[in-house]
Amino acid sequence: MWYGGNFILTDRMTVGELTAFLSYVLQVLNSVMMFSGVFLQLTRSLTSARRIRAVLEEQPALATPADPIAAVADGSIDFADVSFKYSAAAARDALSHVTLHIPAGATVGIIGGTGAAKTTLVQLIPRLYDATSGTVKVGGQDVRRYYLAALRDAVGIVLQKNLLFSGTIRDNLRWGDPNADDETLWAACRAACASSSACSAHSAWAACCQPSVSAFSSSMTPAFCRVFNSASLSFASASSSSFFMGRLAISIRLPVPVR
């Protein structure tokens, strides 16, 4: 600009020529900045790709035993002197010498502050982690003896933040069983205490759900999640157990078809 101003004062350049020159310089500069931005995004993408690849290639530490148990007998839960830590190098256990028995058909509430390992206790039941010491039993059998898919299909977990997928109520409920008819869905909703409000009429099955932002109340969304979080659309029978920990609920269900 300073040189351009001198050129204009000495009649060596017009104002229009200076304006055109600055415009071209800005266009070139913008292109160079976009090009450098591509390189910046490329380096970030390569780092993300390496992390995604590491996750995809990770081998699960938990394995199904050679002769697994294929079905959960009942909903009883037992912790026998269970201790757990997330890392072998951790100085303290998240859970230490926990012993409890929950008979089938019982409902148990566990209350504790943030970081009290309530969720950790729940995660040991479907064998998301193995106990560091002690034994966790479901249906009278060590969880490490079950076929992993069978054990986790028998455990339903409703988290604090629940999500309904895009689509209708019927589409969401059929995540548990794609072939379920309306009568089966109604029976499952009644078992999960979700048969009122939005399900008060058959036309409500076509009501649309939006992801993350739900038109249903804070109690109805978890109720729908309870319906379709079981692969067989089972319902909690008299021989099932239920946990309620703050805003997290877990139930152990038998593979009893809905009637």
C-alpha positions, 0 to 999 in steps of 0.5 A: 500500500505504501509503495502503491500510494507513492506510485499514484502520487508520481503518476506511475500507477492509477488507483484502479490498477492498485485496486486490481493488484490488491484484489489479485494478491488477496485471491492468491493469498486465500488460495494459499491459505486454503491449500495449507488448510488441506494439509492441516486437515490431512495430518489430523485425518491421518492421526484419526485413521490410525486411532480408528484402525487401532480400535478395529484391530483390537482383540477383545480381552474377554473370550467365550469358554470352550464349553459355554452355557447357552442360557441363563437359568434365572435372574439371581445375582451373586457377588462373592468377595469381588474386587475390581480395578481397571488397571493392574497397576492401579494403587486402589481397587474400584470395588473391594471385597463386595459380597452380596446376594440378590434373589430372583424377583427382587428389586434392589436400589444402590445409592452412592455419590459420584465415583462410588463405583455403582456403574462399575458394579453393574458392568461386571454383571453382563461381563463387560469386565472380569472381576480382578478377584472373586466371583460374579454369578448370574443364575447360579453360574459364574458369568465367565462360563456363559456364552457371551452373547447369551449372557448379554442378551439376558441383561437389559441396561437403561442408561442415564441418557437414552436415545430413540433412533430416527423413525417411528415408535414401531421401528424403534421397538422392533430393534429387539425383534424385527419380526414382532407384530403389534400384539407382541409389541403391545405386550412388551410395552405393558411389561415395560410400563410403556403402554400409556401416553404415546402408546394409547392408540394404535395410530401412535405406532406411526409417531415419528421419533427424533434422535437426541431430541425426543417428543416424549417425557423423561420417563417414557424414553427409558421405558421404550428403551427397556422394551427394545434393549432385549434381543428377544423382546422378553419381559421381566418375569417373576424370576428376574432381578432389577437394579436401580442405581441413581438414574441407571437401571438394569434387569436380568431377564429370562428368555420367556416369550411375551404373551 
